Amino acid sequence: HVPLTILMGAADDWTPAAPCRELAGRTGFRYIEYPGAYHGFDAPNQPVRVRTGLGLTSGGQAHVGTNPVAREAAIAEVMKLLIAAR
């Protein structure tokens, strides 16, 4: 059993943090937000770039790419959850 935890980039302009933050507040899910991190912040070695032609985004574009600090913190958080669940 692992508690539902949302790990979110605060700068995500593809999947905005606000609805996830609100959902977590309403339901009691764990919610962790990483400042300055875009969509895909936890992918390894992906330079930050702008994707275009996207639906449901402002102007049809959004930033994606690795944020090394947020990635390291998210991996540590997931490992902590998995170890606690053993």
Contacts in CASP RR format, 6 or more apart in sequence:
PFRMAT RR
TARGET T0000
AUTHOR 0000-0000-0000
METHOD contacts of the structure
MODEL  1
HVPLTILMGAADDWTPAAPCRELAGRTGFRYIEYPGAYHGFDAPNQPVRV
RTGLGLTSGGQAHVGTNPVAREAAIAEVMKLLIAAR
1 85 0 8 1.000
2 81 0 8 1.000
2 82 0 8 1.000
2 84 0 8 1.000
2 85 0 8 1.000
3 29 0 8 1.000
3 30 0 8 1.000
3 81 0 8 1.000
4 29 0 8 1.000
4 30 0 8 1.000
5 29 0 8 1.000
5 30 0 8 1.000
5 31 0 8 1.000
5 32 0 8 1.000
5 77 0 8 1.000
5 81 0 8 1.000
6 20 0 8 1.000
6 23 0 8 1.000
6 24 0 8 1.000
6 29 0 8 1.000
6 30 0 8 1.000
6 31 0 8 1.000
6 32 0 8 1.000
7 32 0 8 1.000
7 34 0 8 1.000
7 42 0 8 1.000
7 74 0 8 1.000
7 77 0 8 1.000
7 78 0 8 1.000
8 15 0 8 1.000
8 17 0 8 1.000
8 20 0 8 1.000
8 21 0 8 1.000
8 31 0 8 1.000
8 32 0 8 1.000
8 33 0 8 1.000
8 34 0 8 1.000
8 37 0 8 1.000
9 17 0 8 1.000
9 33 0 8 1.000
9 34 0 8 1.000
9 35 0 8 1.000
9 36 0 8 1.000
9 37 0 8 1.000
9 38 0 8 1.000
9 39 0 8 1.000
9 41 0 8 1.000
9 67 0 8 1.000
9 70 0 8 1.000
10 17 0 8 1.000
10 33 0 8 1.000
10 34 0 8 1.000
10 35 0 8 1.000
10 36 0 8 1.000
10 37 0 8 1.000
11 35 0 8 1.000
11 36 0 8 1.000
11 37 0 8 1.000
11 38 0 8 1.000
11 63 0 8 1.000
12 37 0 8 1.000
12 38 0 8 1.000
12 39 0 8 1.000
12 41 0 8 1.000
12 62 0 8 1.000
13 38 0 8 1.000
13 39 0 8 1.000
13 57 0 8 1.000
13 58 0 8 1.000
13 62 0 8 1.000
13 63 0 8 1.000
14 38 0 8 1.000
14 39 0 8 1.000
14 51 0 8 1.000
14 54 0 8 1.000
14 57 0 8 1.000
14 62 0 8 1.000
14 63 0 8 1.000
14 64 0 8 1.000
15 39 0 8 1.000
17 33 0 8 1.000
20 31 0 8 1.000
21 31 0 8 1.000
21 33 0 8 1.000
23 29 0 8 1.000
24 30 0 8 1.000
24 31 0 8 1.000
25 31 0 8 1.000
32 74 0 8 1.000
32 77 0 8 1.000
34 41 0 8 1.000
34 67 0 8 1.000
34 69 0 8 1.000
34 70 0 8 1.000
34 73 0 8 1.000
34 74 0 8 1.000
35 70 0 8 1.000
36 67 0 8 1.000
36 70 0 8 1.000
37 67 0 8 1.000
37 70 0 8 1.000
38 48 0 8 1.000
38 62 0 8 1.000
38 63 0 8 1.000
38 64 0 8 1.000
38 65 0 8 1.000
38 67 0 8 1.000
39 62 0 8 1.000
39 63 0 8 1.000
39 64 0 8 1.000
39 65 0 8 1.000
40 46 0 8 1.000
40 64 0 8 1.000
40 65 0 8 1.000
40 66 0 8 1.000
41 65 0 8 1.000
41 66 0 8 1.000
41 67 0 8 1.000
41 70 0 8 1.000
41 71 0 8 1.000
41 74 0 8 1.000
42 66 0 8 1.000
42 70 0 8 1.000
42 71 0 8 1.000
42 74 0 8 1.000
42 75 0 8 1.000
43 64 0 8 1.000
43 65 0 8 1.000
43 66 0 8 1.000
43 71 0 8 1.000
44 66 0 8 1.000
44 71 0 8 1.000
45 66 0 8 1.000
46 64 0 8 1.000
46 65 0 8 1.000
46 66 0 8 1.000
47 65 0 8 1.000
47 66 0 8 1.000
48 63 0 8 1.000
48 64 0 8 1.000
48 65 0 8 1.000
48 66 0 8 1.000
48 67 0 8 1.000
49 63 0 8 1.000
49 64 0 8 1.000
49 65 0 8 1.000
50 61 0 8 1.000
50 62 0 8 1.000
50 63 0 8 1.000
50 64 0 8 1.000
51 61 0 8 1.000
51 62 0 8 1.000
51 63 0 8 1.000
51 64 0 8 1.000
52 60 0 8 1.000
52 61 0 8 1.000
53 60 0 8 1.000
53 61 0 8 1.000
54 60 0 8 1.000
54 61 0 8 1.000
54 62 0 8 1.000
END
